[in-house]
Amino acid sequence: MKTPMGFMGTYFDRDVILRLGRFARFTAWAALVVYGLEAGYNVFQSFSNAISGGYPVDSYLLVTTLSRLFQGVVIFVFLNVCGYGLLILLDIEDNTRRASRIGKKED
């Protein structure tokens, strides 16, 4: 049997929002790790090919690797902002309801 929620006028389930925020923050770290591993692999592959082939390392590698790392950092920041933004919105909603209940008790 489902336990009743405090106020029935909400359009969301608090537990689902908390899980969604946690999932967004976990996905942010996973994306950052994947982009970092990809950049490391690209650098390793480029250097090993240059050493074994006897030619200089391509300077364009730095630009492309940094741009991919920048994309990963942007995704990381965006997903973290979304995850923590959901928590902030839940706090605002909870504080608004608490203030409303305290205001009704004083009347």
N, C-alpha and C positions, 0 to 999 in steps of 0.2 A: 504494500500500500504506500502511496506517495505521501510524504509529509507535507502539510500545508505550508505555503510560504507566508511570510508576514503580511504583506499588503497585496491584494489581488489586482490592483490597478496597474501593475507593471506589464510591459510588453516584452520582457526578456526574462530569461532564467539566469540568476546570478552565477550559478555554478558553471553554466555553459560559457558565459563571458570570461570568467576566470580561467577556464581551460583554454579558450581561444587566445587570451593574452599570453598564457604560458607557452602555447604552441607557437605563437608569433615570435616570442623571444628565443625559443629553442631553434626555430627555423633560421633566425638571424645568425646565430652562432654556427649552425651547420653550413649556411651559405658562405660565411666568412672563411671557414675552414676549407671548403671546396675550392673557393677562388684562390686561397693561399696555396693549396696543394697544386692546383693547376699552374699557377705562376712559377712555383718551384720546379715543377716538372718541365715547363717550357725552358727555363733557364738551364737546367741540367742537360736537357736534350740539345740545346743550341751550343753550349760549351763543349759537350762531348763530341758533337759532330764537327765543330771547328777544330778541336784538337786532333781528332782522328783523320780529318780531311786535310789538315795543314793550311787552313785559311783563317783569316782574322774573324773575330766575333762580329756579327752584324749589329750595328748601332741602333737599328730600327727595333731590335729586340727589347731594348730598354723602354722605348715609347709604348710598344704594344703591351708589354708586361705591366708597366705602371698604369696604363689605362684600364686593363682588366682588374688589377688590384683596386683601383679607384671605384670601378663598378661594384665590386664586392663590398667595399666599405660603405658605399651609398645604400646598397640593399640592406646591409647590416644596420645602419643608422635608421633607415626608414622602418624596418620591421620592429626594431626596439622602440621607436617612437609610437608605433601603432600599439604594441603590447602594453607599454606603460601608459599610453593615452587612454586605453580602455580602463585601466585601474583608476586613473584620475577621474574619469567620468563616473565610474561606480562610486567613488568617494564623494563626489559632488552630489550625486543622487541621494546617497545615504545621509549626508549631512543636511540636505534640504528637507528630507523626511523627518529627521530628528528635530530640526529647528521648528518644523511645523507642529510636531507633537508637543514640544515644550511650550510653544505659543498657545496651543489649545488648552493646556493644563493651567496656564496662568489666567485664562479668562474666567 
